[in-house]
């Protein structure tokens, strides 16, 4: 009797297609994707597909759109981290973006994934376990309740009502050197309104994305002092 499982076969096909698109889109973004990195991202993608059938992680699951929107954009955002950054927080991590791809690509970084939804937090813990990501910690709860704010940079990509929550998010990032946000025009307007003099900031286009931008907030270096010293 055959042990053929069409579901497993379909997952394998999608994972292979995902890796092909991830490599292609990485090149378009000016990034280099090694075989080892692609393999780990593919493992995360397969787990995402499996769990997404039971809990709502993302609506973008087809290989090419997931490769580009979730993974390559996450790696692209990670490329803007300052060299002195050693510990980052991903607030509202959801399916693990951008935190998981950044953690895979940068094992030298400590990555904290903060997720208020319990099922998603369990998923993130399982991803970290199965991928062997010893540099990843998962916290279940609201970001405002997390007391140990010992991170240098903060990512946020999919926090619910992010523009509305921006003042609280910036207060949470009080001790950070960098805040990297991904969003649209409403988020950029909120940044323009709320950053004040505590942050210098830039709005950068995300390649191939018409309506979304990368908003890079950094602490102004004291006059005459190079950044990162």
N, C-alpha and C positions, 0 to 999 in steps of 0.2 A: 504493500500500500504506500502511495507517495506521501511525503511530508511537505509537499509544495504548499506554500502559503502565499496567495496572491497579494495579500496586504504587505507582507515583508518585501516581496519583489517590487511592488510599487514604491515603497519607501526607499529602497536601494536605488531605483531609477531616479527618483526625485533628488536624492542626495547627490548622485553623480552629476545630474544636470545642474544642481545648485553650485557644486564646486566649479564646474565649467564657467558658469555665469559669474561667480565670485572672482575668478581669475581675470576674466575679460573686463569686468567693471572696475576692478582694482587698477588695471593698466590705464583705463580711461581717466581715473581719478589721480593718476600719477603715483600709485602705490605699488609695492612689490609684495606678492602673496606667495609664501613658500608652500611646498607640499605639506609639510607638517602643520603649518598654521591652517591651511585649507582643510586638512583632515579633521582638526579639532573643531573648526567652525561648522563643518558638515555634521559632526556628532551633535553639536548644539542644535543645529537645524532639524535633525531627525527627532531629537527629543521634543523640540517645539511642535513638530507635526503631531507626534503621538499625544502629547498632553493637551494640545489645542482641541482635540476631539472631546475632551472632558471639561476643560475650563477655558474661559475666554482669555487667551493670551494676545492674539492678534488676528486681524482680518486679512493681512497680507502674508499669504503662505505659499504662493506659487514660486517655484525656484528662482526665476530671474528677479521678480519684484522683491522677494525676501533678500536675495543676495545683495541687490543694490541698495534698497531702502534701509534695511535693518543692519546688515553687516558692513558693507563697504562705507556707508555714511558714518557708521560708528567708528571705524578705523580712521576715516578721514578726520573726524572731530578729535580723535585721540592724538593725531599728529600735531595739534596746536598746544598740547600740554607743555608747560615750561620745563626745561631740563632739571630744575631743582625740585620739582614735584615728586613726592615719594608715596603719598597716600591720597586716594581720591574717594569721593562718595558719589554714588549714582542714585539720585533721589527719584522715587517713583519708577523703579527699574522695570517693572512689568515682566516682559519676557526675557529681560537681561540686556537691554540696549540703552546706552552704549557700553555698559559695564563689562559684560562677558567678553565681547570681542576685544576690548581694550585689555582686559586681564589676560586673555590668551596671547595677544601680541606682545604684551609688556609684562613678563613674569617678574620683573624687577619692581613693579608697583604693587602696593597693597590696595585692594579694591573693596570698598564697602557698598553693598547693595541694600538700599532701604526700600521696603515695599509694605504698604499698609494692608494689602489683601493677603489673608493667610494662605490660601491655596497657591497663589503666585509665589509667595515666599517659600513654600515647600518645594515648588518647582525649581526655583533658583538654587536652593540647597542641593537638590538632586542633580542639577546640572554641574554644580561645582564638584560634587562627589564623583560623578561619573567621568568628568573630564580631568579629574585629579588636580583641580585648581587650588593649590594650597595658599595662594595669595588672595583668595576671595572669602569674605565674611558676609553673611546675610542677616539682616535685622528686620524682623516683622514688627511693624508699627508705623505710626505717623512720624514724619521726619522731625516735627517740632518737639517730639517727646524724647528724641535721642540726645542724651546728655554729653556723651564723650565726643566732642566736636574736634577731634585731633586729626583732621585731614587738611591737606594743602590746597586741594582743588575740588570743585563740585561740578558734576554733570547733571543736566536735567533735559529730558527729551520728551517724555510722555506723561508728565504729571498732570492730573486732572485739573482743568481750569488754571493752567500755569500762569497766564497773564494776570489773573485775579490774585493768585497766591504769591506773586513776585515779591512784594514787600516782606512777607514772612520768610520766603526763600533766601532773600538777601540778608535778613537778620540771622538766619541759620548759618549763613556762610561768612559771618562776621570775621572769623579768624583765617579765612582762605586767602590764598594768593591769586587764585583764578576761579572764575565761574564760566562754564561753557554751556550755553543753552542752544537748543535747536527748535525753531518754530517759525511762525509766519508774521505777517504785518502787525497783528494785534499784540504779539509778544514784543516786537521791536518798539511799538508805541509805548508799551508799559515800561520797558527798559529806559527809554528816553525820559519818561516821566519820573521814575523812581531812583535812578542810580545816584543822583546828586554828585558831590565832589569826592566821595569815598572810592569811586571806581572810575577808571578810564575804560572806554569800551569802543568796539568796532563791530559793524554789521558786515558780514562776509557772505558772498553767494555760495550756496552748496551746488557743486557742479551738477548739471542736468535737472535741477529742481527749480521749477518756475516760481513757486509761491513760498518756499521755505528758505530760511537763512540760518547761518551760524552766528550767534551773538557771543562775542568774546569779551568778557569783563576781566580787568586786571587791576591790581592795586597800583596806583601811581608810585613810582620809585621816588624817594626823597631827592631833591635837587642835588646833583653832583654825585649821586650814589648809583652805580650800575645795578640794573634789575637782577635779583637773585643773590645779592650779597647780604 
